[in-house]
Amino acid sequence: MLVYSSLLTAELRDPTKPAFYSSGAITESKQPDHLTLSSIWSSGKSRRVTINGVVAKQGDIILSDIKIIKIYNNAVKISQNGMIKKLSLLKRSFKTKQALK
């Protein structure tokens, strides 16, 4: 019975959630050191971004102190701790036949 009660108090992690999933309640101590822009969606006049697994639109504040200022086609301008930063999507490099010779 002791093993069963300790299992009830253990926190279970949903394996389908992204690594940096946020329910909107992240404290300063849980703030990630590195920000990763993983996607930008455009639909008509609406644009959304995913940063560290959190989806947001222009004007939103995420991860407690990051404001989405402007969303571009392959980058986003943010404000964090009074500083303006630009996050870009990773560029993929492709090898050509000439590069392989």
N, C-alpha and C positions, 0 to 999 in steps of 0.2 A: 504494500500500500504506500510506502514511503516513496518508491520509484514513481508510481502513478501520480502522486501529488506534485512531485517536482516537474513532471512533464506538463502538467497543467499550467504551471507558472512560467515555463520557458516561452520565449517569444519565437513564434514561427514566422519565417520569411516566405513571402509569396514568390516562387521561382519565375513567374511570368512578368514581374515588375522589373523595369530597368534598374541598373545598378544604382543610379542616383535619383530614384523616384522620390518625389516630394508631395506630401499632402498639403503643403503650404505652411506647415508648422516647423520650420527649421530654425534652430537657435544659432547664435554666433559661433558656439563651439563646434557645431556640425557643418559650418560653412566650408565648402570645398576650396582647396588652394588653387586648383587649376580649373578653368572654365573651358568647356568644349561645346562648340556649336556643331550639332550633328545633323540638323536639317532645317530647310526653309521651305515653307509651303506658300504658294500663291494661288488664289482662287478669285478671279475678278478683281475687286478692289481690296479684298481681305488678304493679309499676309500674317503668317505665324512662324515662329521659330521654336526649335527645341535646343535648350542649353542644359547640359547635365541631366537630361531626362525630363526636364520641366518644359511644358509647352506654354508659350506666351505670345501676346500680340503687342504691337507698338503702344507704349504708355503703361504697360503692366510693370509691376515690381515683383521680382521673383527672388528666391533664396535670401530673403529678408532685407537685402540692400542693393539689388541690381535692378536698375530701371532700363527698360528697352526704349531707346530713343528713336532709332530709325532702322528699318529693315530694308536691305538692298537685295539684289538678285543672288549674290553669293557671299554676303557678309551682313553683320548687324553691328550698329553702334550702340554701346551701353554706357551707363554711368554707374560707377561703383566707388563708394567712399570719396565722392567729390571729384573723381578722375574720370575722364572720357576714354573709353577703350573701344577698339574695333576687333571683333571676332570674325574670322573668315572660315568658310568651309574648306576642308582639306582638298588640295589639288591632287588629282591623280596623274601619275606619269605613265605614259604608254611607250613601249619600245617599238621602234620601227625596224624594218628588215635591215636597213643600213646600219643601225646601231648594233645589231646582232652579229654582223660580219666581222 
